[in-house]
Amino acid sequence: MNTHTTTEATRTTPLLGRRALVTGGGAGLGKIFADALAEAGAALVLVGRRADVLAKTAEELRRHGRVIDCIAADVARPEDVKRVKHEAGAIDILINNAGYSIRRDSWLEITPAEWHEVLGVNLHAPFMMAQAFAPGMVERGWGRIINLSSIYGGVASNPDHYPDMKSDNCTYSVAKHGLIGLTKHLAVRLARTGVTVNALSPGIFARQSAQQRADGVVPGALTAERLRAAIPMGRTGGDDDLRGTIVYLAGPDASYVTGQSLSVDGGFTLW
């Protein structure tokens, strides 16, 4: 039974007193998630591979008046996950956001090294992080694990939507499908412990990572036009479109929501 009392404070800062860890939290969507969680009251642990980026983001987010710690680590490496667990301490909310994609003209071109690299970041890392932090949540009787999947964790990518760029994201799609499967499995296993496990599946967002730009996977004009045409709402996602969703899934109002994949895609997966 949901026994939390709604007050003005809990409406504006529903995560006050909670501590959230965000992987890939220094930039991109991870930074947006971290900002939304801090605004909602949560203290933060930002994890990422680049210490300078994490430090800059932490300094920006301290405007919310929260305690924000940083840990430079590669969560695809088991030894780094062990170190993150030791350095982070007790975590109430785990946001498995770190992600990586490699696109090729054909899935036949994907090398074994690329296959393992993409699955390592997108699927193996969330599994290891859940292993590291779920037991503490269970012991305390409360926790939230939110895995960042994708619309391509539920549907296949249509190459006609990407006419002027490499369109085969096979490994990424496989990893994100697997992440939704992992979400459902952990949700069942943790269902009676006070810990919920959900996936957030963003659609097409205009924000591009530095890695995507380096790999040359930024959509050209024709691809951008076709993607917008494929979205019933007629626009790509913006910085504010995921903030409320992440706070909801991380907070007390989602206590009866588990094992779900919530698509925030402007209706992209409806047709």
N, C-alpha and C positions, 0 to 999 in steps of 0.2 A: 504494500500500500504506500502511496506517495504521501509522506507526512510533512514535507517541507512547507513552511508558511511563506506566502508571498507578501513582501513588503516593498516599499519604494527602493530600498537598497538592493534587495534580491532581484528586482526587475532590471535595474541599471547595471549592477555588478553581480550577476548570478554565479560567477566563478571565484568570488572573493574567498580567500582561504585555501584555494586549490593551487596545485603546482603542475604546470604543463611542460612537457618536453616536445619540441618540434624538430624533427630531422629535416635537413635542408632548409633550416629556418633563417638563413642569412639573406636570402634574396628570393625573387619571384613569388610564386604563390605561398611559399613557406613564410616569407616575411609578412604577407598579408594576413595569413592565419595567426601568426605570432602577435601582430598588432591588434587584431580583433580580440584575441584571448586576453591580452594585457588590459585592453580597454574594458573588458568584462570582469576584470578583477584578479585574474590569475597571475601568479609569479611564473617566471619562465626559465627554462633551460634551452638554449639554442645550440643545436648540434649541426656541424657542417665541416667540410674539408678545409675551408679557407678561414684561418683565424682572423685576418684583417677584416674580411667581410662581416663575420659574426660580430666583431667588436664595434664596427660602425653601426650595424643594425641595432645592437643592444643599446648603444648610446642614444639613438633616435627614440627607441621605445621606452626609455626610462622617463620620458615626459608623462607617462601614465602613473608614475609614482610606484611602480612595482619593482621587486627584486628580480634582476635578470642576470643569469649566469651563462657563460659560453664554454663549450667544449669542442675543440677542433678534433674531428675524428671522421673516419670513413666507415660508415655503418655496414658496409658490405664485407668488412673484415672482422672475423670472429674475435680476434684479440682486441680490436677497438671497441666492439660492443661490450666486452667484459670491462674495459676501462671506463666506458661511459656509465655503465651500471654503478661502478664503484664511486665515480666522481659525482654523479648526479644525485645519488641518494634517493629518498622517497619521491615517487612521481604518482600523481593522481590521474593525469590525462596524458596519454601517449598519442602523438600525431605522427604517423609514419608517412611523411610527405616526400622524402628524398626520392627522386626518380631520374631515369635516364633513358634516352631513346636513340636508336640507330636506324636510319632509313636507307634502304637500298632500292635499286630499280626492280629487283626481283628477290624473293626469299631464297632463291638458289645461290645468291651471292653471299649470304650470311656465313661467316666463318664460325667454327666452334668457339674461338676466343670471344667473339662478339656476342654469341648466344649466351655464354656463361656470364659475361660482364653485365649484360642488360638484366638477366634474371637475378644476378647477384644483388643489384641495387633495388630492383622493383619488387622482388618476391622473397628472396632469402633474407634480406636485411629486416623487413617487417616481421618475419617469423622469429628471427633471433632477438629482435628488440622486444617482442611480446614475451618470449621465454624469459628475458631478463627482468621485465617490469611487472608482468601480470601477477606473479606470486605475491609481491608486496601489496598490490591492490586487493587481492583476495584476502590476505591477512588482515587488512584494514576494513574490509567489507564494502569498498566503494572504488570504482575506477571506470575510466573510459578509454577505449582503444579505437582510434579512427584511422583507417587505412585509406590512403589516397589512390584510388583506382582511376578509371577513365571511362568515357563512353565506349572506348575500344576495349574495355574489359567485359562488355556485354554484347557488342555487335562487331562485325568485321568492317575494316576500313574500305570504303568505296574508292577505287583508284580514279574514277571519273571526277572526283572532287579535288584531285591534286594534279591537274594537267601540266603544270610548269615546275614540278619538283619531284624528287624521288618519292614514290608513293607506298612502297612496301615496308610496313612497320611490324612485320611478323613477330619478332621477338618481344617487342613492347606489348603487343596485343596479347600474346600468350601469357606473359607475366601478369598483366592486369586481369585477365580472366582468372588466372590462378590466385591472385590476391583476393578476388571476390569469393572464391572457393575457400580460401583460408579464413576469411572473415566469417563465413557461415559456420565453419567447423569450430572455430574458437568461441563463437557466440553460443553455440550449444553447450560446449564444455564448461563455459563460465557462467551460464545463465542463472544459476542459483547462488551465485557468490556476491552479487552486487556490482559485478563488472559487466558492462555492455561492450560489444564489439560491432562496429559498423564501418561501411565503406562509403566514401564520398567520391562520386564520379563526375568530374567536371567535363563540360563539353568543349567547344572551340573558344579559346580565350586569346585575345590579341597579344597578351604578354609573351615575349620570347626570351628564353634563357641565353646566357652567353655561350653555352655549349651548343645550343641549337643554331645560333648565328655562325659559330665556328664551323659547324658541320654543313652549313649551307642549306638548312631545312626551313628557312624562313619562307612562308608562302609568298609567291609572286602575285601580281595584280589579278591574273585570271583565276588562280586558286582561291584567293581571298574572296573574289566575287562569287565563285561557285559555292564556297562554304557558307557565305551569308545567305545565298539563295536556298541552301539546304536546311536552314534554321527557320522554323515557323515564325519566330519572333523577328526575323530579319536582321539580326545583329549578332556579333560575337560578344562573349562575356567581357565584363570590365572588372576593375579592381574591387568594387563593392559587392559584386554578385555572389560571393562565397562567404562573406563575413558572418552574416546571420546564421547560415547553415552550420558553420563550424562551431559557433558558440552554442547553438541549439543542441547539436549532437554531444557536445562536451559538458552540457549542463544538467541541472536537476529535472528540467521539463522533459528530457528524453529518457527517463529512467525505465520506461516500458518499451523502448525501441532497441532492438538488437538483431544482428544478423542481416541487416538491410544494406542495400546499395542505393544511395540517394543520388539520382542524376540531377545535376544543375547545368542544363544544356540548352535552354531556350526552346525546348521541344524537338531538338535534333533527332532523338531516337524514336520519335512518334511515327515517322513515316519512312 
